Amino acid sequence: MPDISNQEKLACALKALTGAKFKLGYKYPFGGWINIHHRFYGKLGLLYLSKKGIFICGQLPKVKTMWASPVNGFTIKDVFVQGEFISISMSKEDEERLLIITLKNGGNIVVLTKDYSVIWAAKKVDAEKILKILTQNERKKIEPLTQSLLYEFAALGTKEFHKSFRETLERTVRKTLKKRLKSIRRTLSKIREDYYSLGEPAKLRRLADVIMANLHRIPPKTSEATVFDPYKGEEVNIKLDPGIPPVKFAERLYSKARKAERGRKQIVKRYRELLLKERELKAIEKISSVDLIAEKLGINPSNILGEPIQDKLRVKAKSYGAGIKRFISSDGFEILVGRSKEANNKLTFSVAAKDDIWLHAESVKGAHVVIKTSGRKPSQNTILEAASLAAFYSDAKHASLVPVVFTKRKYVHPIKGQIGKVRLDQWETIMVEPKESIA
């Protein structure tokens, strides 16, 4: 392996893959990757967010969770080093994009349009910083790795991938074991409380016997009485319920005693089962083999590969209430559609932020549509998708092409006394085909 920085090694490896096509990407608790299909080198993977940075990998598992749709289908045109970034120019039909990789702070991947607008990122990014570095640093030319060095580099990445997987398995197994032990101990504590809250059956039954033996001495509607206790052979003071006749009070004590006996038997049985389970888990805790622990806990290690996590910049699923329909654009932006006058009003003036993009079919009744930007600039493709939805959810849905106006939400104002109707300070118009959903 040439004596160069990790950044340049990765850049040289990617340079060797010029002409390769990006396929679906995957993200997991220990990292993620994008599949790269090359006509000569076959299928490789770009692994990121591992503790040691980003790697080209060889053999990777087959899974289904897609996270990197903004690069899917794009072909690598060229690779450069710009400042602290690796810059990959890529194209798909007539569209061009940039894939930016940084190895700092665990690594990050950012997808930009050719005019440097951020459309996707694995981790939160400072868009201005990226723009500054890309525009102020020259593109450093690099040479591709030879075939043998590329395979060697991919083997190192694969090794790091499996190491990360083992570390994740270890954490998952230990965390599961700790959680189960904690749950059992919490249940045992609660069971002990329930056991004593039932009362002692013998004492309850004995008190009932004393009451029944002294019915002639207990005055009605009294809260306490002095009676003869045949068990002790002496006078004792007992508490009563003045609202209940003594005989009924005694019957309740008998019933409570029977219930306590049954309850205590069930509790003791459950308590013993949990004690055995706790003992079993304590024994498992001492096992050194993570695979054996996983087997005893019923954890399938391969399932860890099937536990996707939510991307930090991807929109979380949420509900905005009745009447607001939610879509996700092909570039990961949330698109909201109002389905009534009230929903339109709520969407535009309560849900939408001032810099979100607002759309509506021009000169006809229809839905208010909002692109949630979260501080990012939506691509032209996302605006087209949102406009197609605005056209479909309007009275012009049967037309072949529909004019749709769009502007920032801050330029939209309500008309007093007319729910759902608005006036615009400024806007642009786009012609689109009505579409019911985003393909």
N, C-alpha and C positions, 0 to 999 in steps of 0.2 A: 504494500500500500504506500503510495507516495507520501512524503513527509509534508503534508499540508493541513490546514485547519479543518475541523469537522464540517464547518460551513462549506468550504470549498470541495471537500470530499463528496458531500451530498449534492452540491451543484454539479460536479463532474459526473456523478452517477446519473443524475437527471438529464444531463446533456447527452449522455449515451442513449437515452430513451427518446430522443427527438423523433417525432413521427408517431409516438405511442398515443393511444387514446385512453382518456380517463373513463372509468366505469363507476358503478355505484360505490359509495363510501359507507363506512361503518364506524360507530362510536360506542365505547364500552367504559365501564368504571376504571379500567387501567389504561385507557388510551383509545386509539382509533386508527383507521387507515382508509385510503382511497385505492381501489384496484386500478392498476395500470396495465393495459393490454398492448403488447408490442409484437410486431410480426415475427421478430427473430428471437427475442428473449422470453416470449410467452407472457404469462400473468404474474405481475409483481405487485407489491403493496407499499404505499407510502405510510409508514407508521408514525404517529405523532403523540405528543403529550405523555410520553414515558418519562421516567425520572432523568434519563440521560439525554433527552432531546428527541430528534426526529431521524428516522432511518428508512432506507429502502429495505424491504423484507422479501423473502422468498415465499415459502409455503405458509399460507394463512387459512384459517377455517372458513367454511362456507356458511354464511349467515344472511339474514334478510333485512336487517334494519338500515334503511337509507338515511344519511344525514347530509351528504355533500352534493345535492342535486344541482347547485349552481355550476359545477364543473363537469357534470355527467355528459358524455358524448363529445367533449372538447379534445382537440389534438394538440400535443406539445409542439410548438413551432421553434422556440429557442429558449435558452436558459442563460441568465447572467447573475453576477453578484453585484448588488448595489448597496454600499454601506453595510449595514448589519442585516440586510435582507437578501434572500435568494428570490429573483424575479423570473417567473415563468410566463412567457407569452403563449397564448393558446387561442385556437380558433374553432368555430363550428359553423359551417356554411358561410354566411356573410357576417357573422358576429365574432368579435374579438374580445378577449378578457385577459386579465392578469391574475396569476396565482402567486401570492406573496408568502414566503416562509421565513420565519425568524426562529432562531434557536434559543433566544434568551428566555429566562423565567419558565423553563419547561417546554418552550416551543409554542408556536401559534401558526395557523394558516388563515389567510385572508383572501377573499376573492373580490376583485375590483373590475369595473368596466374600463374600457380603454381611456376614458377621461378621468380615471382615478376616483370614481364614486364607489364606496364600499357597499357591496350587496350581500356579503355573508362573511362571518368570522367564527372560528371555533371558540375563541375567547374574546372578551371585551377589548376593543382597540381604540387607540387615539388616532383618528382618521387624519387629522392635521399633521401629526408627526410622520405618518407614513407618506403623505403627499410631499412633505418637506424633504425627506430622505430620498424618495424616488426622483424628485425633480432636481435636487442639488448634487446627487452623486452620479458619476458616470457609470455606464454599464461596463463592468469588467469582463473581458472575454475569458472564457475557460475552455479547456480541452476535455473531451469525454474520456471516461475511464475505459480501459481495454476490457475485453470480454471477461478475462480471468479475474481482474480486479473488481469488476462489477458484481460477479458472482460471489467473490470473497466479501464484498461490502454487504450484499444481500444476506449472506449467511450470518454475519455479525448482527444484522437487524433482526433476523429470525430468532437468533439466540436471545436477544434482548426482549423480544416479544414474549417468548415462552417464560423468561425469567419474570417479567411483569405479571404474566398470567399466574405463575406460582405464588407470587407475593399477594396477588388479589385473592387467590384461593385461600391462602393462609389467613388473611384478614377476615374474609367472609366466614370461614369455619370457626375461628376463635370468637368472632362477634356473635355468631348464631349460638354457640355453646354458652357464652356469657349471658346472652339474652334469655335462654331457656332456664338456666340456673336461677337467674333473678326472678323470672316469672314463677317458678316453683316455690321459691322462698317467700315471695309475696303472697302466694296462695296459702301456704302453710300458716303464715301469720294470721291471715283472714279466717282460716278454718279454726284456729285456736280461739279467736274472738267469738266465732259462732258457737263453738262448743260450750263456752262458759255463759254465753248470753241465753242459752236455752234453760238454764237453771238446773239444780240437782233433783232428779226424779224422786229420790227417797225422801228428801226434805219436803218437797211439795206434797207428796202423798201423806206424809206424817202429819203435816199441818192440816190437811183436809180431814184426816181421821180425828184430830183433836176437836175441830169445829163440829163435826158430826156427833161426837160424844158429848158435846156441851151445848147443843141447840137450845135446851130449856133454860140455860143460864145467860144466853146472849140476847140483849135487848135489840129490837128492830132499829134499823137506820143508825147504827153506831159505827164509828170509825176504828174503835179498839175496845177490847174487853179482857177481863181477867177470868181465866178458865183453868180447869184442872187438866194437866197433861198426864195421861196414863202411862206414857213412855218414861217420863222422868219421875212420876209419883209426887208432883208438887204443882203449886199454882204458878201459872205463867201469864204474861201479857201478850196478846196477839193483835195484829193490825187487820182491819177489815175494810171492805168498800161499802160505805153507807148507802149507796144507791142500789145495792144488790142484796137480796135476802141471804142470810148466812148459808142456807142449804144450797142455793145457786152458786154462791162464792166457793163452797167446798167442791161442787161438781166441776167448776172451772179449774180448780186446782188439780183434781183427778185427771181431767182432760189434758191439762198442761203437762202433767207428769208423764202421761202416755206419749204425748208428742215429743217430749224431751228424751225419752228412752229410745224412740224410733230414730229421732234426729241424731242422737249421740252415736248410735250404732253405725249409721251411714257415714257420719263424720269420721269416726275412728277408722272405718274401712278405707275411706278416701285418703285420710291422713297417712295411713301405713303405705298405701300405693305411692303417694308422693314422696315419702321418705325413701322408698326403694329407688324411685326414679332419680332423686337427688343424689343418692349414693352411687348410682350407675353413671350419672353425668360427672361426678367428682372423679370416678375411675377413668372415664374417657379423657378428662382434662389432663391426666398425667401421661397420656399416650404421646409419643414424639412424632409419629407419622401423620401428617396432615391428611393424606389420602385415606388412612384407616379411620381417622376421626370423622371425615366426611361421609364415609360408608356407614359408620355407626349412627350418625345423625340423619342419614337418609338424604344427604346432599349429593346431587350428581354434578361433578366438576364441570362437565361440558355445558351445563345449564348456565354457568356464569357467563359464557360467551353470548348467551341469549338474553342478557339483562341490559337493554339500552338505557342510557341516561339522557335527560333533556339537555339539548344544547343551550348554552347560556344566552345566546342572542336569538335563538328561535322562539317563536311565540308560544307561550304556555296555553294549553286549552283552558278556556274560561267561559263562563256564561254571562251574557250581558242582559239577560232577562227575556221575557216573551216578546216576540215581534222583531228580534234582531238576529239575522242569519249570519253565520260565520264561515269564511273560506280562507284557505292559505294559498298564496300565489306560488308559482313555480320557483320563485326566488326567495320564498320563506316569509313574505310579508303577510300580515293579517288583514283580511278585507272583510268589512262588516256591511251588511245590507239591511236597511229598514223595511219592514213589511206592512206598516200602517202609518197614519198621520202622527199618532202619538209616538210610535217607535222611531220614525224619522226625526221628530223633534228631540227626543231623548238622545238618539245617536249623534246628531249634529251638535247639540248644545250642552250635553252632559258627558257623553263618552269620548268624543273626539277631542284631541289636543289641538292647540292653535296651529302647529306646523304639520298636522296630518293632512292628507290630500282628500278633498271632498269632490264627489262626482254626481252628475244627474243628467238624465236624458234631456236634451234641449227642447223647450217649448211644448212638452207633454207631461201629463201626470206620471209620476213614477217614484221609485225608491231613492232615498238618499243613500249614497254609498261612500264609505270612508276607508282609506288605506291608512292603517296605523303604522307610522314611520319609525317611532322610537328613536328619533334623532338621526336616522339614516335617510339617504336619498333613494327613493324607489326607482328601479330600472324602468325603461320604456316598456318592457315586456309586462311588468306588473301593472302599469297604468293601463295598458291595452286590455289586460284580463279584467281589471276592475271596471273599465268602461263597458266591456261586453256584458258584464253582469248588470250594470246600470241600465243598459239598453234592453236587456231581456226582462228585467223587473220594472217595466214601464208600459204605457199604452202603445208604444211603437214596437213591441216585441216581435210582430209578424213581418216587419220590414226587413229587406235584405241588408241595408246599411242604415245606421242611426247616428245622428250627430250627438255627441255627449260632451258637456262642458265639465272642466275640472279646474280646481284652484286650491289654494291652501285654505284650511278651515277658518283662519283668522280674517279672511276676506268675505266670509258668509255671515249675514245678519238676519235675525228673525223679523217678520212683519207683525206688528202688534195686532193682536186679536185674530190672527189667522194661523192656527197651529199647522206646522209642517211646511208653510210657505216662507220663502227667504228672498233676500236681495243680495246681489254680488257686487263687490267693488271692482274686481277684475277677474278675468278667466281666460282659458284657452279652450278651443273646440277640437275634438278628434272624431273621425268617422270610424265606426266599428260594426262588426256583425254581432247581433244579439246571441248570447250563449248562456245557457241555464247554469252551467257549472264550469269549474276549471279542470281541464283535462290533465 
